[in-house]
Amino acid sequence: METKFNKIFRASYPACDLENSINELKKEGATQMECVKVLIAELHISLRNADEIILNSSAWKANKDDIITFREEFRGFLDNAD
């Protein structure tokens, strides 16, 4: 599905490096999940690869520890849900 964020990404990448393109997406209001979706659609990469790129990008580095903690806690919750 074509979104404004796909258009923004295509306008900036590959003229800018990937890091700058991700920063541009965030500046224009894209969430982490929207950034992941754009990378999957535009670069034809897996969810895991797109998530890793976004999680380690300078645009989202402030959220990295919180995201990792949330995922670990959620995984623990699911493991104990039996």
Secondary structure by P-SEA (a helix, b strand, c coil): cccaaaaaaaaccccccaaaaaaaaaaacccaaaaaaaaaaaccccaaaaaaaaaaccccccaaaaaaaaaaaaaaaaaacc
